[in-house]
Amino acid sequence: MKTPEIPADQRSRLPSETEVSDRNVLVVGLGISGFWSALCLAGKGARVTVSEERGRESIEPHILSTLEDSGVLVESGGHRTESFLHADLIVVSPGVPHDAPIMQSAAGKGIPVIGEMELAARFIDIPIIAVTGTNGKSSVTTWVGQMLANAGKNVFVGGNLGTPLSAYVARNEKADYIVAEVSSFQLDTMASFCPEVSILLNISPDHLDRYRGYEEYIRSKLRVFENQRSGHYAIVNDTDPVLHAAGAPFPVTMLRYGLRKKKGRQAFFDQGGIRVHLDHSEPRLFSLEHFFLPGAHNIENLMAVVLAGEALQIGPEIIQKTINECKGLSHRLQLVGEKNGISFFNDSKATNIDAAVRAISSFDTPLILIAGGRHKGADYDPLVEAAKTNVKYAVFIGESKDLLATAFKGQIPYTIAEDMKAAVAMAFSEAVSGDSILLAPACASFDMYSSYAHRGETFNNAVGELVHA
């Protein structure tokens, strides 16, 4: 479960950037976010302790030496109550559960608890474009960063995608804009985080193993608008039923998009391109002639990028150049091989059911689906319904394989594989020329792999061996 939002009466006591110096700050978790949070704080003169559950022998030596050379104390092998209760501020990494008794005890003493993103944002004085949503965040974050770079801007692209914002601060980088992928876990621990442009792509059930229910997850995502003010923009997908009903705080300018032209939408699909009309600019039609990514969801994601460009008053020729250059990212509907007329697609980034449904709906060819991993609490019925359209066979792996088998029983033929290599071989044995084999797990990767990228590379390697055998 997640920690409730920081109460308003505690927000006023959160240390400002000038008050961090010479304060006792505890960083919880020594992943990439914790590492850079600690260095950021140490550079600002704080007395920093890192609390890590792993034993010292499991922590990379260069991580330890870098922190210790910066004056950071690393406590490994479990959390110590006194370190939490004697802190002036606690900074938690996104992956750290917030409902542990030790965290609740600190919160009960009135000790402020914030996240890495919130911490870093207090030291950032340039515009932030925040991209969130259940699916599509990484692609849109990358594309917006590419658009700003095409416009000649110095851009830092990171957040939940790649490099944390605290690294930007710790390394004293200088940029014109920050484009940050933002997760719900990061939004849970925000207090004053305020992007000039926020982009909310979609909301569908996800991380229900961590939230008390779907409504709580929705509230977490909508927090991205919370601190925005006059002159700021909120960009939302109007075809999403949750976002269609959502509004941003007055007087934030809300920009809406969707595939069909409707009242209140500033961007929509028209004449084979993206039609855009903002109050401060002339109507424009951007061509999709050179945009080749499959799926309506990719066109919707591109609309968010175009609206961001218009809001930031990027020239139309730069926006069009970016559209022409937009490519798929690794592990996102990535074509990785072909053999005997059978194509292999890696969508390991489909870590939830909605993402897997979107992946399946991107194809009009018969599919053999490879799915499974760590269950995240959502119902698999929508995946089964989507699979009925063009999935002729399924192969299930990982901890959720039996749950998936139960959901698909009597609907679509399936088998169970013990690992990725076996899954690829089984899928290939069921395919004929013209079919596609799609890895769209609909689950987290952490049962068998360190990340979705690790899972995707394992799939790519298995396909490579089969194709070149």
C-alpha positions in Angstrom: 0.0 0.0 0.0 1.1 3.6 -0.6 1.5 6.3 1.9 -1.4 8.8 2.0 -0.6 12.2 0.5 1.4 14.5 2.7 -1.0 16.6 4.7 -1.2 20.3 4.0 -0.1 21.2 7.5 3.1 19.2 7.0 4.0 20.7 3.6 4.8 24.0 5.2 7.4 22.2 7.3 9.2 20.6 4.4 12.8 21.9 4.2 13.4 24.3 1.4 16.5 24.1 -0.7 18.2 26.6 1.6 17.3 24.6 4.7 18.8 21.3 3.6 22.3 22.3 4.5 23.4 20.8 7.8 20.2 18.8 8.2 19.9 15.1 8.9 18.4 13.5 5.8 17.7 9.8 5.4 17.6 8.3 1.9 15.6 5.0 1.8 16.7 2.6 -0.9 20.0 2.4 -2.8 18.8 2.0 -6.3 19.6 4.5 -9.0 17.2 7.1 -7.4 18.6 6.6 -3.9 22.2 6.9 -5.2 21.6 10.2 -7.0 19.4 11.6 -4.2 22.2 11.0 -1.7 24.8 12.7 -3.9 22.4 15.6 -4.6 21.8 16.1 -0.9 25.5 15.8 0.0 26.3 18.4 -2.6 23.9 20.8 -0.9 25.6 20.3 2.5 23.2 17.9 4.2 24.3 15.1 6.6 23.1 12.1 4.5 22.5 8.5 5.6 21.3 5.9 3.2 19.3 3.0 4.5 19.4 -0.2 2.4 17.9 -3.6 3.0 20.6 -5.4 1.0 23.8 -6.5 2.7 27.0 -4.6 1.9 28.3 -7.5 -0.2 25.3 -7.1 -2.6 26.0 -3.4 -3.3 28.3 -2.5 -6.2 31.7 -1.4 -4.8 31.9 1.7 -6.9 28.5 2.8 -5.5 29.7 2.5 -2.0 33.0 4.2 -2.6 31.4 7.1 -4.5 28.9 7.7 -1.7 31.4 7.4 1.1 33.9 9.7 -0.7 31.1 12.2 -0.7 30.6 11.9 3.1 27.4 9.7 2.9 26.9 7.1 5.5 25.6 3.8 4.1 23.6 1.6 6.5 23.1 -1.8 4.8 21.6 -5.1 5.8 18.2 -3.7 7.0 16.6 -0.5 8.2 17.3 0.9 11.6 14.5 2.6 13.5 16.7 5.2 15.1 17.8 6.5 11.7 14.2 7.1 10.6 13.2 8.7 13.9 16.2 11.0 14.1 15.9 12.3 10.5 14.8 15.9 9.7 13.7 14.7 6.3 13.2 11.3 4.6 13.6 10.8 0.9 12.2 7.6 -0.5 12.9 5.9 -3.8 9.9 5.2 -6.1 10.2 1.4 -5.7 10.3 1.5 -1.9 6.9 0.5 -0.3 5.6 3.3 1.9 3.4 1.4 4.3 6.1 -0.3 6.4 5.7 0.3 10.1 9.0 2.0 10.3 7.8 4.6 7.7 4.5 5.1 9.5 6.4 5.6 12.8 8.4 8.4 11.2 5.4 10.0 9.6 3.6 9.8 13.0 6.4 12.0 14.5 5.8 14.6 11.8 9.0 13.9 9.9 8.4 15.0 6.3 8.6 12.2 3.7 9.2 13.1 0.0 10.3 11.3 -3.1 13.4 11.7 -5.2 11.6 13.7 -7.9 10.2 16.1 -5.4 13.6 16.6 -3.9 15.3 17.3 -7.2 12.6 19.7 -8.4 13.3 22.1 -5.6 16.7 22.8 -7.0 15.6 23.1 -10.6 14.8 26.6 -12.0 14.1 25.7 -15.7 10.8 24.5 -17.2 9.8 20.9 -16.6 7.6 18.9 -19.0 6.2 16.0 -17.1 4.8 12.9 -18.9 2.7 10.4 -17.1 0.1 7.8 -17.8 -0.3 4.0 -17.6 1.2 3.4 -21.1 3.3 5.3 -23.6 5.2 7.4 -21.2 8.7 6.5 -22.4 7.9 7.0 -26.1 6.3 10.4 -25.5 9.1 11.5 -23.2 11.7 10.6 -25.8 9.8 12.3 -28.6 9.2 15.5 -26.7 12.9 15.6 -25.8 13.8 15.0 -29.5 11.5 17.8 -30.6 13.1 20.3 -28.2 16.6 19.2 -29.3 15.5 19.7 -33.0 14.5 23.2 -31.9 18.1 23.8 -30.8 17.4 23.5 -27.1 19.7 21.9 -24.6 17.4 19.2 -23.0 17.7 16.8 -20.1 15.5 13.8 -20.6 15.1 11.5 -17.7 13.0 10.9 -14.5 11.4 7.4 -14.4 13.0 6.9 -17.8 16.7 6.4 -17.4 18.4 9.1 -15.4 16.7 10.5 -12.3 16.2 14.3 -12.0 18.5 14.3 -8.9 21.4 13.3 -11.2 20.8 16.6 -13.1 21.1 18.5 -9.8 24.0 16.5 -8.4 26.0 16.9 -11.6 25.3 20.6 -11.8 24.0 20.2 -15.4 22.7 23.2 -17.3 19.8 22.7 -19.7 17.0 24.8 -21.2 14.3 22.2 -20.5 13.8 19.1 -18.5 11.5 16.4 -20.0 10.6 13.9 -17.3 8.8 10.6 -17.4 6.8 10.5 -14.1 5.4 7.4 -12.5 2.5 7.1 -10.1 4.9 6.2 -7.3 6.8 9.4 -7.8 3.5 11.4 -7.8 2.6 9.8 -4.5 5.4 11.5 -2.7 5.3 14.9 -4.4 4.4 18.0 -2.4 5.4 21.1 -4.5 6.4 19.5 -7.8 5.1 21.8 -10.5 5.7 21.1 -14.2 5.1 23.9 -16.7 3.6 21.4 -19.1 2.0 18.1 -17.9 1.0 15.3 -20.2 -1.4 12.6 -19.0 -1.7 9.9 -21.8 -4.2 7.4 -20.4 -5.2 5.7 -17.1 -6.1 2.0 -16.9 -5.8 -0.5 -14.0 -2.2 -1.0 -13.0 -0.1 -1.6 -9.9 -3.1 -2.8 -8.1 -0.8 -5.0 -6.0 0.4 -1.7 -4.5 -2.7 0.5 -4.3 -5.8 -0.2 -2.3 -7.9 0.0 -5.5 -8.2 1.5 -9.0 -9.7 4.8 -7.7 -6.6 5.4 -5.5 -4.3 4.8 -8.6 -6.4 7.3 -10.6 -6.0 9.9 -7.8 -2.3 9.3 -7.9 -2.0 10.0 -11.6 -4.2 13.1 -11.5 -1.9 14.7 -8.9 0.4 15.7 -11.8 -1.9 18.8 -12.3 -2.1 19.6 -8.6 0.4 22.5 -8.3 0.2 23.9 -11.8 -0.9 27.5 -12.2 -1.6 30.3 -14.7 0.5 30.0 -17.9 0.9 26.3 -17.5 -0.6 23.6 -19.7 -2.2 20.2 -19.0 -2.4 17.9 -22.0 -4.8 14.9 -21.8 -6.2 12.1 -24.0 -9.8 13.0 -24.3 -10.7 9.5 -25.5 -9.8 8.0 -22.2 -13.0 7.9 -20.1 -11.3 8.9 -16.9 -9.4 11.9 -18.5 -12.5 13.0 -20.4 -14.1 13.8 -17.1 -11.0 15.2 -15.5 -10.1 18.9 -15.3 -7.0 20.8 -14.3 -7.0 23.5 -11.6 -8.1 26.9 -12.8 -6.4 28.8 -14.5 -4.3 26.0 -16.1 -4.9 25.7 -19.8 -6.1 22.2 -20.6 -5.5 20.8 -24.1 -7.4 17.7 -25.2 -6.8 15.3 -28.1 -8.4 12.2 -29.6 -8.6 10.4 -32.9 -12.0 11.8 -33.8 -12.9 15.5 -34.1 -15.1 16.6 -31.2 -16.0 19.8 -29.5 -13.3 20.8 -26.9 -10.5 18.9 -28.6 -7.5 20.8 -29.8 -6.0 17.9 -31.8 -7.6 15.1 -33.8 -7.0 12.8 -36.8 -8.0 14.5 -40.1 -7.2 13.9 -43.7 -4.6 11.3 -42.8 -2.7 13.7 -40.5 -3.0 15.5 -37.2 -5.1 18.6 -37.2 -4.2 21.1 -34.4 -5.8 24.4 -33.4 -4.8 26.4 -30.3 -6.1 29.8 -29.5 -2.8 31.5 -30.0 -2.0 29.9 -33.4 -3.4 29.2 -36.8 -5.0 25.8 -37.5 -2.3 23.4 -38.8 -2.3 19.9 -40.4 0.7 17.8 -39.7 1.5 15.0 -42.1 1.9 11.4 -41.0 3.3 10.3 -44.4 6.6 9.3 -42.8 5.2 8.0 -39.4 5.2 4.2 -39.6 4.6 2.9 -36.1 1.6 0.6 -35.9 -1.5 1.1 -33.8 -3.9 4.0 -33.1 -2.4 4.5 -29.7 0.9 5.6 -31.3 -1.0 8.3 -33.3 -2.7 9.4 -30.0 0.7 9.6 -28.3 2.0 11.7 -31.2 -0.9 14.1 -30.8 0.3 14.7 -27.2 3.8 15.5 -28.5 2.4 17.9 -31.2 0.3 19.7 -28.6 3.3 20.1 -26.3 5.2 21.6 -29.2 2.4 24.1 -29.9 2.1 25.0 -26.2 5.8 25.6 -26.1 5.6 27.6 -29.4 7.9 25.3 -31.2 7.8 26.2 -35.0 5.6 23.9 -37.1 8.5 22.9 -39.3 10.4 21.6 -36.2 7.3 19.7 -35.1 6.9 18.1 -38.5 10.6 17.2 -38.6 10.1 15.4 -35.3 7.1 13.5 -36.5 9.0 12.3 -39.5 11.9 11.1 -37.2 9.8 9.4 -34.5 10.8 5.8 -34.2 9.7 3.0 -31.9 11.8 2.4 -28.8 13.5 -0.9 -27.9 11.1 -3.5 -26.4 8.0 -1.5 -27.6 6.4 -3.3 -30.6 10.0 -3.9 -31.9 10.4 -6.1 -34.9 13.3 -8.3 -33.9 13.4 -11.1 -36.5 11.7 -13.0 -39.3 11.9 -16.7 -40.4 9.8 -18.6 -42.9 7.5 -15.7 -43.3 6.9 -15.5 -39.6 7.7 -12.2 -37.8 8.7 -11.8 -34.2 7.7 -8.7 -32.2 9.1 -7.7 -28.8 6.7 -5.6 -26.6 8.2 -6.5 -23.3 7.3 -3.0 -22.1 3.7 -4.1 -22.1 3.9 -4.7 -18.3 0.1 -4.3 -17.7 -3.1 -5.6 -19.3 -4.0 -2.4 -21.1 -0.6 -2.2 -22.8 -0.9 -5.8 -24.0 -4.4 -5.2 -25.3 -3.0 -2.2 -27.3 -0.2 -4.3 -28.7 -2.6 -7.0 -29.8 -4.9 -4.5 -31.4 -2.0 -3.1 -33.4 -2.0 -6.2 -35.6 -4.4 -7.5 -38.3 -2.4 -10.6 -38.9 -2.9 -13.9 -36.9 -0.8 -13.8 -33.7 0.8 -16.3 -31.3 1.0 -14.5 -28.0 3.7 -14.9 -25.4 2.5 -13.5 -22.0 3.1 -13.9 -18.3 5.3 -12.7 -15.5 4.5 -11.3 -12.0 0.8 -10.7 -11.5 -0.2 -7.1 -10.7 -3.6 -7.7 -9.3 -5.8 -6.8 -12.3 -8.4 -9.1 -14.1 -7.2 -10.8 -17.3 -10.7 -10.8 -18.9 -9.9 -7.7 -21.1 -6.8 -9.5 -22.4 -8.9 -12.6 -23.3 -11.4 -10.5 -25.1 -8.8 -8.7 -27.1 -7.0 -12.0 -27.9 -10.2 -13.4 -29.4 -9.9 -11.1 -32.4 -6.6 -12.4 -33.9 -4.7 -14.5 -31.3 -4.8 -18.1 -32.5 -2.5 -19.6 -29.8 -0.9 -18.4 -26.6 2.2 -19.4 -24.6 2.3 -18.5 -20.9 5.4 -18.1 -18.7 6.3 -16.9 -15.2 4.5 -16.7 -11.9 1.2 -15.8 -13.6 1.1 -18.7 -16.0 -1.6 -20.6 -14.2 -3.8 -17.5 -13.7 -3.5 -16.8 -17.4 -4.2 -20.4 -18.3 -7.4 -20.3 -16.2 -8.5 -17.1 -17.9 -7.9 -18.4 -21.4 -9.2 -21.9 -20.8 -12.0 -22.7 -23.3 -11.4 -19.5 -25.2 -8.0 -19.8 -27.0 -5.6 -22.8 -27.2 -2.5 -22.3 -25.0 0.5 -24.1 -23.5 2.9 -23.3 -20.7 6.6 -22.9 -21.0 9.3 -22.9 -18.3 11.5 -20.2 -19.8 11.6 -17.7 -22.6 13.7 -19.9 -25.0 11.1 -22.7 -24.7 8.3 -20.2 -25.1 9.7 -18.8 -28.4 10.3 -22.4 -29.7 6.7 -23.4 -28.8 5.3 -20.3 -30.4 7.3 -20.9 -33.6 6.0 -24.5 -33.8 2.4 -23.2 -33.9 3.0 -20.5 -36.5 2.8 -20.5 -40.3 3.9 -18.1 -42.9 2.1 -14.8 -42.5 1.7 -15.1 -38.7 3.4 -12.9 -36.1 4.7 -14.0 -32.7 4.2 -11.2 -30.1 5.8 -10.9 -26.7 3.3 -8.8 -24.8 3.5 -10.1 -21.2 0.7 -8.1 -19.5 2.7 -8.6 -16.3 5.7 -7.2 -14.4 9.1 -8.8 -15.2 10.4 -9.2 -11.6 9.6 -12.9 -11.2 12.3 -14.0 -13.7 14.1 -10.8 -14.8 15.6 -7.7 -13.4 13.6 -5.4 -15.7 11.3 -5.4 -18.7 14.4 -4.6 -20.8 16.2 -7.7 -19.4 13.1 -9.8 -20.3 13.0 -8.2 -23.8 16.7 -8.9 -24.4 16.1 -12.5 -23.4 13.3 -12.7 -26.0 15.5 -11.1 -28.6 18.4 -13.5 -27.9 16.0 -16.5 -28.1 14.6 -15.3 -31.4 18.1 -14.7 -32.8 19.2 -18.2 -32.0 16.1 -19.6 -33.7 16.3 -17.4 -36.7 19.9 -18.2 -37.4 19.8 -21.9 -36.5 
